[in-house]
Amino acid sequence: MRHKIKGIVLREAPKGETSKLLTVLASDLGVITVNAKGVRKLSSPYIKSAQQFAFSDMLLYEKNGFYTLTEASLIADFYPIREDIKGYSLACYLCEAASAFAVPGEESTNLLRLLLNSLYAIENKISSNTVIKSAFELRLCAECGFMPETECCFVCGDELGSVSMFNLSEGVTHCKSCASGSLGYVQITPAVAKAVTHITQSELSRFLSFRIAESDQAMLSDAAERYLLMRAERGFKTLSFYKHCEELP
Ligand SMILES: [Zn+2]
């Protein structure tokens, strides 16, 4: 069976002498593994489409759940991301996280758009890496059925005060009097709560269109990363790599 898809390469691995196995996030098929024959030969017309971050129109042949690349036409390669190790390490993490949350066989248009918008933001330095990372993590969770609630106290419905408590396991916010202790919570300010609401509920094309004071970025970053890791129930090698690169001068 033939499939015509738009897809982005999340990961590439060599296969045999001249081929690659690609992990692709495809609009209609979710995350799939694609056998790309001969794409490591210089003469291959699909070299550029078979690289990590490459976004292409692809023609795939499927047999028994295995996909083989038969044609590709590059739309964007995000190549400049590779020129900056910090941006590159972040892009690798976003790809690994997308791969962990995407479901094989499930329509993934929003996930694909989220990743493309985020890679564009890294390439063009639309926001700081910290803000792009946090926004991606929160929106990824929201798109995958884990919408965080930060508009008011989940228990009493009161407006959130100067400091409120975001419950990581439930994804809801409690006012100081409704929170039970501090275990499993991160503290958030009203500015962070507002940013979370914007990131998760705005039009996908505008999810990065918000401002947050530098003093609140660390809190947003901590809440977003811990929330994603709790939902994913696993760690990410690329996240350790990103953190290592962030510490470089
Ligand atoms: Zn309350």
Residues whose N, C-alpha, C, O or C-beta is under 5 A from the ligand:
A	BS01	ZN	C153 V155 C156 G157 C175 C178
